[in-house]
Amino acid sequence: MAVPSYTLLPRWGTGLAWALIASLPAFAQDTRPVGQATFTPEPPTIDGRLDDTVWQTAPPLGPLTEVVPQEGAVPRDATEIRVLFDGEAIYFGIRCFDSEPERLISTTMARDGFFDSDDRIEMILDTFLDRRNAFYFQVNPAGSKGDALITGNGQTFNKPWDGIWDCKTSIDELGYVVEMAIPYKTLSFEEGLGTWGFNLDRYVGRRNERHRWANPDRNFSLFRIFQAGDIEGLHGMHHGIGIDVAPFLVTRHLDARGNAFDEGWDHEAGLDAFFKLSTNLTASLTINTDFAETEVDERQVNLTRFPLFFPERRDFFLQDAGRFEFSNLGSNLIPFFSRTVGLSAGQPVPLRVGGKLTGRAGDYSLGLLGVQTDSLDGLESQDLFAARVSRDWGPQSNFGAIVTQGNPAGTGDNSVVGLDANLRTSSFLGDHQLTGNLWAIASESEGLSNGQSAFGAAMAYPNDRWNWSWQAFEIQENFNPAMGFVPRTGIRRYDTEVGYYPRPGHHIRQWQFEYSSSFVTDLEDELETGEVVLQPFGLEWESGDEFHVRLSRTEERLGNPFEISDGITIPSGSYGYWDYRLEYLSAVKRELSVEARITLGDFFDGENLTYELDWLWQPGPELTASLRYEHNDISLPAGDLQVDVASLQLSQSFTPDLSWSNLLQWDSESRTFGLNSRLRWIPEPGQEIFVVFNESLDEPIGSPSGDLERVFEELAFKVVYTLRF
């Protein structure tokens, strides 16, 4: 396979920068809709009905416009949005008319539930009017609510953020109603600013339709804060003192193999606190941090010689995580990856104390983190620090730096410094998006000298009909971000993706034609891994069902033998092979939906057959059940290998504030069953009670009876109560 010359990277990067800089003057947005907020002397009752007299004083903001399937069309069912405010909160009353309310789709009531197929409203509030960052809220007709923080004009979407706000819904013969109250103490905003950025999407599940208030253009998502409209007339809003104190108490029983069940009770108390140092800077403090309620990782199959990526799931690190985002490099390279803090070989390391400072100061976005870990099993206590600062550049772009100091593994001093520029325009070729970035990072590790740098450039055209991207980067041999994640060093990598998605109509929502390639070389430009993937046929029907055909060609050069499993080794050498995939995804709006994939072809010097089945049953908003199974059947000269991963998930929503989720997982490599059961109750916003049970059972190799032995068991009770000042 031919690989592009790496010497072109500086030239491409320079051309990218100048192309985007030249487009900066054309960033104007002159057609923003403007709505009016109305002051109310008394707050409405949040009960999911708009029969309070005060709602009649608020004029509707204006109609929504269809985005998909017919861009610019008048929706079949209207939506009315009204906004009230007083000295404590801002209120939204949203009437979603529907000619067939009995066909509304609501699959869950749980807080932060997954309801991409549901009827719902999604809303953003740009409280600083900086056209870059926003608070996100979503609600479905059953009352399930979710929220998130959006930073960098949609570059990061921090879903685990949980704000304190109230919402109720109701369904009647006209459709459904969403009534929301968002306290000012939940939001960061500039006092005295009378206008906030605002946008709202409404999704109609059974018709797979999306309607929008501002900028109903398919090239842009709701997360493009720059395209939002405005709400005017706001005044007299105050944060209060700006202090949230959330003490918590945890009672836990731990039992590992060899311990009796009646031993191991423990009681701990801790504290999370949040201080608004200014209208847009928040300091966070955590003492004796506990992660009892954290969701477990989903098991993955690793058939490569590189480490797998598992996302961060702990709330303390996820809060304002977007402030630490660096050039959006995905899992190829993350200079600061918070999962390295407080975890060692997959086991929790206690955190004594941690602090964060996040937010904005003028044109600057800021994220500072300091953590002190406790000692554990020979690992000494570590002091760890990370900082990310970026400055706005033009209406949508920014440039900045990142620094980390410390080594969570305790294997020597380590520090990282990086610089990046992230460029974006919404008016390329008139009204299309174009993005790009340039970045460079250097690490300094004790005992290493040369070859500790990484640098690269990327460019993307993320639009509705045509979508393409390109990136190139180098990671030198001794590059080591101890507080980051990098799966592969001593490489140069070149990635290209091109997609064409026409919309023909006649029951077909979109054709999907795709090409992608990835070439990884060593630092002498000798190919190590090459992959070309072609999707010659793919489509999405108006119903939401999808079907794809994919073929791929892989080239691998192994400098050393690769042990894929115990006793099965792939010899060093060069390999080239094809594989073919068929994929069907039924629309998740149905009560029973399925995703099915089958992949077959060569695999190094052998063959592989993989099939995956995902069943999802959603009989109503009270119950969701899913079953996932993946089977890999590999035949190699060195031996045959079968790898299976299975999971069963059951979620029960008793009310929007009381839910119970259960996840059972098993894989054939570890021969271990894992159970995570979590009950979450929110008596009222700001109060939470968790009951969590975790258990691991393994099947001893060679056991004739197939009996399971307990490896680990944990039962935890956690109570959190937030005090606001």
N, C-alpha and C positions, 0 to 999 in steps of 0.2 A: 504494500500500500504506500502510495506517495504521501509524504508528510510535508506541510508547508514550512518554508524556511523560517526559523525563529528570529532571524535578524530583521524580519519585517515588523516585529512587535512594536519597537519604538516608533516607526513610521506610522503604523496603524493607530497607535495610541495618540500621537500628535494630531493626525487627521481627524480622529474622533473628537478630540477636545475642540479643535477649531470649528468643526461642523456644528457642534452644539452651541458653542459660544456665539457663533454667527446668528443662530436662531433665537437667542435670548430676547432681543427687542420685540419679537412678535408674540410675546406671552399674554397679551391683553385678553381679558374676559369682559365683554361689554354687554352681555345679555343675561345677567344674573336676575332671577326673579327675586322680588322683595316682598316679605310678609310682615304683618304687624302683630306684635305681642300686646296684650291688654292687661293693665293692672287690675287686680281684684282686691277689694277690701277684706274679703273673707275667702278662705280656700275652698275649693270644691271637695265634696266627699268622694274619696277614691273607692268606688264600688263597681266600676265597669258600666255605669250608665251616665248619660250626659243630660240628666233631667234637672241638674242644679241650675238655678236662674242665672248664675254668673256665666255659664257657658254661652248663653244667648247674647252676652255683651261682646263676645270675641268673634270678629269676622273670620270666615275661612281664609286660609292662606292662598288658595288658588288651586286649579285643577292639576292632576297628574297627567303625564303623557306616556303612552306605551313605548317601551324600549325594545322589547322582543315579545312576539315574533315580528310585529310590524312597527318599525321605528317611525315615530312621529304620529302614530294613529291615536284617535280618541278612544280610551278604554271603554269596554262594554259596561263596566261597573265603576261608578264614580267613587272618589275618596275625598272626604272633607277633613281638614286639619285645622284645629283651633289651638291657640297658645294663650295661656294666662300666666301671670306671675304675681308674687307678693314679696314680702320681706324675707321669707324663709325658703321658697322653692319656686321652680318653674314647672308648669303643668301643661300636659298635652292631652287633648281630647280628639281622638281619631275615629271617625265613622267610616267603616269600609262597607259600602253598599254591595250587595250580592243578590242576584236574581234567583239563585239556587242555594240558599244557606244550608240546606240539608246535605250539600255535597262539599262543604268546607272540609279541608284536610288538617287534622291535628294529631300528630303521632306521639306526643309526649307532653307532660305537664312539668317535668323536672327542671330545676334551675340549671342553666347552661346546658340544656339538652341539645342533642343533634336533631335538627328539624329542617334540613335543607329542602325536603319535599313538601313542607307544610305551607299553607296559607300563612302569611306573616307580614309584619311591617318591620323595616330596618331603618334606623335613623342615626344621623351623625350631628354632633354639636361642636363647632369650632369656636370655643369660648374666648380665644385670644384674637380671633380674626386674622391669624397668620397664614391661612390658606395652606397649611401643611399638616397640622396635628388636630385630632378630634377625639371626642368620646363617642362610643358606638353603643346603641341599644337595639334589641330586637325582641319581639313579642309575637306569639302565635295565638289563635283564637281560644285555646284551652288555658291560657295564662302562663305558659312557660316563658320565662324571660332569660335573656342573656345580655352580656355587655362585654366591652373590650376597649382597649386603647389603641388608636391608630396613630402612627408616627411616620414622618418622612413621606407624606403624600401617598400613603398606602404601601410604602415599602415594608413596614412591619405591622402586624395585626396581633396584638397581645390579648388573646381570648381569655386566659385565666384571670385577668383582672376582674374583681368583684366589687362593684360599687354598692353603696347603701341607697336604695330607692324603692319606691312602692309602685305597684301596677296591678290593676284588676281588668278583667275582660268579661264580656257577655255576648251571647249569640241570640238573635231574635229573627223575626220574619223579614227584616230589612238587610241582614248581613251580620256583621259583628262590630263591637266597639272596643277600643283600647283606651284606657284612661291611666295616665302616668303622673307621678309626682317625683321630681328629682330635686332633692335638697341642695342648696348652694354649698353646703359643707362637703358634699360628695364631689363637687367639681372644682377645678382650678380655673380661675378667670381673672381678667383685669378689671378691678373695680373702677366704675366710672365709664366703662366702654358700653355704649348703648346699643351696639349691633353685634350679633353673633352670626357666624356662618352656620347654615342649616341645610340639610338635604334629607330626603326620605324616599325609600323604595317600598313598593307594595308588591308582593309575590302572590300570584293566584295559582295554587298548586295543581288543580285538576287540568288547567289549560296550559301550564308551564309558561305563564306570562309574567313579565316584569314591567311595572309602571314606575315613573320617577317624577319628582317635583322639579328639580333643577337639572339641566343638561341631559336630556334623554337621548344620549348618543351611545350606540353600541360599542364604540371604541373605548369607552371609559366606564369604570365601575363606580359604585357609590363611594368607594374608598379614596377616590381621587378628590381630596379635600379642596383642591384648587378650583374645581368645577362647581362647588356648592353655591347655593343662593344665600340670602341674608334674612335674618329676623331683626326688625328694628323696634324702637320704642322701649327698650329695657332700661330701667333706672332703679336706684335705691337698693341694689343687691350687695350683700356683705357676706364674707366667709365666717364671721364670728372670730373667735380667738385663733381657730385653725389648728386644733389639737385633737387627734383621735388616739385614745389609749385602749388597747385590746388585751387585757390579761386573759390567760388561759390556764386551765388545769387539765392534766392528763393522768389517767390511771391506766396502767398497762400490766399485762401478764405476758411474759416471754418464756418460751420453753423450746429448747433445742434438743437434738438427739442426745439421749443419755440423762436428761433431767426429768424429774417427776413433774407431773402436771400441776400439783398443788404448790409448787415453788416458783419464785420469780416475780412476785407482785412488786410493782414500783409505782411511786406517785411523784409527779413533777409539776412544777408551776413555771410559767414563763410570761413574757410580755412582748407584745409588738406595739410600737408607738409611732405616730406620724405627726410631724410638726410642719405647718406651712410657714416657712421662714419669710416668704413674700407671697404675692399673689400667684406666682408661677414657679416657685422653688419649694420642694418638699423634702424634708429630712425624715428618714425612717430608721428606727432602732429596733433590733430584736435581741432579746436576752434569753438564754437557755432555749434556743429555737427547737421546736418540735415539728415533725412532718408526719404525724400519725395518719392524717387524712389523705395523704398523697396517693394518687392512683399508681398502680403498678405498671411496669413496662409490658407492651405486647411482645410476645416471643417472635423471633425471626430466625430464618434459615440462613446460615452463612456458608456459601459454597465458593467463597473467594479466599484469598490469602491476606485480606486486609480487614481491619476492625469495622464492625457495624456501628452505625450512628443511632443513638437513642436520645430522644428529645428531653429537655428539662421539663419536669412536672411539679416542682416545688414552688408554692405560692410566693414565698419571700423573694426568690430570685426572679420569678416571672413578673412581679410587679414592676412596671416601667422598664421591662427588658428591652424595649425598642430603643431606649436612649443609648444602649451599648452596641447597637447594630453597626457593623462595619462593612460597607460596600456590598452587602447582600450576596455573599459568595456561596451560600448554601453550605452543605456539609463537606465541600472540597477543602475548605480552610476556614476556621473560626478562631481569630486571635484571642478572643475571650469567650469561653464556653463555661457558664456557671455550673454545669454538671460536674466539673472537675473539683468543685469546692464542696467539702462535706461528704464525699464518697471516695472509698478506696477499695478497688477490686470489687465494685458493686455493693459493698457494705457501707452503711451510714457511719460517718465520723461526726461525733457531737460538735455542735457549734456553741462556743461559749458566748460570743457576742458578735453582732454584725451591725453595720450601719451603711446607709445609702443617702446620697444627695442627688436628686433628679429634678429635671424641669428645664426651664428656659430663663435666660437673662438677656433681654434685648434680642439681638439677632443670633444668640448662641443657644445651642442645646447642650445640656450637661448631664453626665452620669458619672457618679463617683461611688465606689463600693469598697468597704473595708471589712474584713472578717477575721476573727481569731478562732481557729479550730482547737478542739481538745486533743489530748494525746490518746492513742488507742493502739494496743497490741504492738508496741515497739515504735509506732509512728509518733514522733514528737509533735507538740503543739506548733501550729504554723500561723504566721501573720501574712495575710494575703490582701492585695490591693489591685483595683482596676479602675481606670478612668477613661472616659470617652467624651470628647468635646468636638462639636461641629458648628460651623457658622453658615448661616443662610447666604446664598449667592443667587441674586436674581429672584424672581418669584417662586421658583420650584427647585433650584439646585442648591448644593451645599458642598463644603469641603471641611476636613477635620483631621483629628489625630486620636490615637488610642494608645494607652500605656497599661501594662500589667507588671506587677512585681510580686514574686513569691513562687513557691513550688509546692502544690498540695501534696505531692508524693514524698516530700522531704528528702530528695536525692541530690541536693545541691542548689545553689542560688540560681535564679532564672529571672529574666526580665524581657519584655517585648515592647517595641515602639513601632507604630504604624501610621502612615499618612494616606488619605484618600480624597478623591474628588468625585462627587456623584452629580451627574448632569442630566437634566430632564427638560423636555419641551412638549407642550400639547398642541403646537401649531406647525408641526413639520408637514410639509406639503399641504398646508391649509389647516386641517383639523385632525391630524394624526399624531400619535405619540411616538417619541424617540427618546431613548434613555442611554446612558453610558456611564462608565466609571473607570478611573485610573487609581491604582493603589500600590503601595510598597510597604513591606513589613520587615523588621530585623529583630532577631532574638539574640540574647546573650546568655549562654549557659556555662556554668562552672565546669572547667575541664575541656571546653571546646573553643576553637578559634575561628577558622575560616568557614565559609559556606553556610552562613546562618541567616540568609535573606530569602525573601519571596516577593514577587511583584507581578503585576498583570494589568490587563485592560479588558473591557467588555463593552458591547453595544447591543441594543435590542430595539425592535420595532413591534411592540405588543398591541396589535390592533385586531379588529374583529375578523376581517376577511383574510388579510395577510398578516402573518406573525412570524418574525424571524429573530434570531439572536446569534451572537458570536462572542466567544471569549478565548483568551490565551493567557497563560500564566506560567511562571517558573517557581518551583519550590526547591531550594538547595538542600544538599545532603544533610547538613547539620542543623537545619532550621528546626527549632524546638520550642513551641509555645506551651509551656508547662501548664498554664491556665486556659489553654485553648484546645482545639481539636484539629488534627491533620492526619488523614489516614495513610498518606503516601508522600515520601520525601525523595529528593534527588531526581526530580522529573520536570519535564515541560509538557504542558497539556494544551490542546486546541479543541474547542467544542463549537459545533455549528448546529443550529436547528432552523428548519423552514417549515411553515405550515400554511396551507391554503384551505379556506373554509367558506366556500360559496353557499348561498342560501337560495335553493331553487324553488321552494314552495311545493305545493302538491303533496302534502303529508310528510315531506322531508324538511326538517328544521335546518340541517347543515350537512354537507359533504365534508369529510375530514381527510385531507391528503397531507402526509407528513414525511419529512426526511430529517434525520439527525446523524451526526457523526462525532466521534470522540477519538482523538489520537493522543497517546501518552508515550513520550520518548524519555530516554535517559538524558543526561546533560551533554552527551555527545551526539544528540539527535538520532540515536538508534531506537527504532520502534520497540516498545515493550508491550503495549496493548493498543489495539485498534478496533473500533466497533462502528459499523454503519448499519443504521436501522431505517427501513423503508416501510411506510404504511401506504400501500397502493390503493387501499380501499377502506373507507370508514364512513359511517354516517350516523346521524342522530335524527330519529323521527320526531314529529311534533309531539308525540306522546311522552318523549323523554327516554325511550329505549335507544340503545346504541349497539352497534356491531362493528368490529374492527378485524382487519387482516393485517398481520405484520410479519416481515421477514428481516433477519439480521445476519450479518457476517462479522465474525470475530477473529482477530489475529492476536495470539499471545506468544510472548517469548519468555520462557522461564529460565532464569540464570541458575536457579537452584531447584532441587526437587521440592514438591509441594505436597505435604500430607493433608489430604482433604478430610480424612477421618482416621481413627485409630487403625493402624495396620494397612491403610490404603494410601499409596503415594503415587503422585503423577510425576514422571521423570522430567528432568530439565530438558529443554529443547524448544523448538518452534512449532506452533500449532495454528491451524486455520480451520474454521468450521462454520456451518450454517445452522440456524434454527428457525422455526416457523411457529407462529402463534395465531390462534383464533380466539376471539373474545366477544362475549355477549353480556351486556349490562341492561337489565330491565329497570324501568323507572321505579324509584323508591317511593313514589306516591301510592303505589298499590299496597294492599294489605299484606300480600306475600310477594317479595321480590327476590331476585337471584342475580349474582354475578358469577359467570363461569368462564374459565380460561383453560386452554390446553396448549402446551408448548412441547414440540418435539424436534429432535435434530441431534447433531453431533455435540460432543462435549469433550474438549481436549482430545485424547486418543481413544475416546469411547463414545457412548450415546447417552442421551438423557430424555426422559419423558416426565413432564410436570403437568399436573392439573390442580386447579384451585376452584373451590366452590364456596360461595358466601351466600347464605340464606338469611333473609331478614323478614321477620313477622311482626307487623304493627297493627294489631286488631283495634286499637284505639289509643287515646292519650294516656291510659292507665298502665299499659303493658307493652314492652318491647322485648323481643327475643331475637338473637342472631346466633348463627352457627357458622364457623369458618373452618375449612379443612384444606390443607395443602399437602400434596404428595409428590416427592421427587424420587424417581426410579432411575438410578445411574448405573450403567454397565461400563466397566473399565478393565483393561488387561490385568491390572493389579488386584481386581476384585469388584464385586457388586456392592452397591450402597443404596439403601432406601432410607429416606428421611421424611418424617411426617410431623406436621404441626397442626394442632386442633385447638379450638377455643369455643366456648359456649358462654354467651352473655345474656343475662336476664335482668331487666330493669323494671321496677314497679314504682309508679308515681301515684301516691295516695292523694296528694294535693299539690299545687305548685310549690309548696314550701316543705313537703315531706316526701322523700324518695328513698328507694332502696335498690342498690345496684350490686350485681354479683357477676364475677368473671372467673371462669374455670378454664385453665390452660394445661396443655400437655404437649410434649415433643419427644420423639423417639431417640434423640441423641442423649439427653439427660435422663430419660425415662422417669421424668418427674411430673407429678400433678401439682398445680398451684391454684389456690383459691383465694380470691380477694372479695370480701363482702363488706359493703359500706352503706350504712344508714345515715342520712343527712336530714336534719330537721332545722328549719329556720323559724322559730316562734314569732319573730318579727324582725324587720331589717336591722342588721347589726348584731344579732344574736344567732349563734349556731351551736348545734350539738351533733357530734359524730360518734357513731359506734362502728368500729372497724375490726374485722376478723381476717387474719391472714394465716394460711396453712400450706405447707409443702409436704407432699408424700412422694416417696420414690419406690420404684419397683426394682429390687436388687437383681443384678444380672445373674442368670442361672437359677433363679428361684423357681422351683418346679410348681409351686402352688400359686404363684402370681400374687402373693400377699403384698400389701403396701405397708411401708414403714414410714412413720412420721419423722420428718427431718427438722421441721421448724413450725412453731405455732405462736401466734400473737393475737391477743385480744386487747383492744384499746378503747377507752372512753375519753372524749375530749369535749370540753365546754369552752366556748369563746364568747365574751361579752364586750361589746365596743361602747366606750364612753366618748361622747363628742362635746367639745367645748368651743 
